[in-house]
Amino acid sequence: MTTTTQLIHEASMLIETSIDYTPEEFDAALAAFVSAAESKIAALRIVCKLAEGRAATCKAEAEAYTAAAKASANTAGRVKALAFALVEAAEAAGETLPGARLQPNGGKPALRFVADFDPASLPFELQRVVVEADGDAIRAAIARGVLVPGVDVAPQSRHLRWVEGK
């Protein structure tokens, strides 16, 4: 006669190794476990309770890892912002710091429009068919030295890049 302790141990082993089985293999191992037990329903209940417990544990661990990952990402963001400020301050003082540099973000520099800017007031060649500011044309005009009323080119934003080996 199989004892409850033996059933629990066997069920626990079945659950612990279930990840290694295909669904068909697990079904066969479960059927063998249940058929060896004197009380089929008790055997199934033990396996079910152990599986539910393991699922709850895994879910709790996943939530803890997710929270830890979020906290680490937040810490990295704060540290990177501090490093950005430090490199920016050093740059303003005419210095460079080994190990990091500021570089322009990719893409086009942003255009800044004054609060009451009206795209319809732009010369036609700086407009699109739909009346809106043509950023590329404005940038090109400003680059050529043309004064575009109500618009200037914002400094290109930058991001921190860690430099290896310094």
C-alpha positions, 0 to 999 in steps of 0.5 A, spaced: 500 500 500 502 506 497 502 511 503 500 519 502 507 521 503 510 516 498 504 519 493 506 526 495 513 525 493 512 521 487 507 527 485 512 532 487 517 529 482 512 528 477 511 536 477 518 538 478 520 534 471 514 535 467 517 541 464 521 536 460 516 532 458 511 533 451 504 533 453 503 526 451 509 524 455 506 527 461 499 524 460 502 517 460 507 519 466 500 521 470 496 515 468 502 511 470 502 514 477 495 514 478 494 507 476 499 505 481 495 509 487 490 505 490 485 511 491 485 515 484 482 521 486 487 522 491 492 521 487 490 526 482 488 531 487 495 531 490 498 532 483 493 538 482 494 541 488 502 541 487 501 543 480 497 549 482 502 551 488 508 550 483 504 555 478 503 560 484 510 560 486 512 561 478 507 566 478 510 570 484 517 569 482 515 572 475 512 578 478 518 579 483 523 578 477 518 583 473 518 588 479 526 587 479 527 588 472 523 595 472 526 597 478 533 596 475 531 599 468 529 605 472 535 606 476 539 605 470 535 611 467 536 615 473 544 614 473 544 615 465 541 622 466 546 623 472 552 621 467 549 625 461 548 632 466 556 630 468 558 629 461 554 636 459 557 640 465 564 637 463 563 639 456 560 646 457 567 647 461 571 645 455 573 638 458 572 631 456 571 625 460 573 618 459 568 613 458 562 617 455 561 622 450 555 626 448 553 625 440 547 628 436 541 623 436 539 621 429 534 624 424 533 631 423 534 637 428 527 639 430 524 646 428 521 651 433 515 655 432 513 661 435 506 661 439 503 665 434 506 662 428 502 661 422 504 656 416 500 660 411 505 666 412 511 662 409 513 663 402 509 658 397 516 654 396 516 653 403 509 650 403 506 644 401 499 643 398 496 642 404 498 649 408 503 646 413 510 648 414 515 644 410 520 642 415 525 640 410 524 646 406 525 651 412 531 647 414 534 648 407 532 655 407 535 657 414 541 653 412 542 657 406 542 663 411 534 665 409 531 669 415 524 665 416 519 669 420 517 665 426 522 659 426 529 657 428 532 651 428 532 648 435 539 645 437 539 637 435 538 633 442 543 628 444 543 621 448 549 618 452 553 613 449 558 609 453 565 608 450 568 602 451 575 601 453 576 608 456 
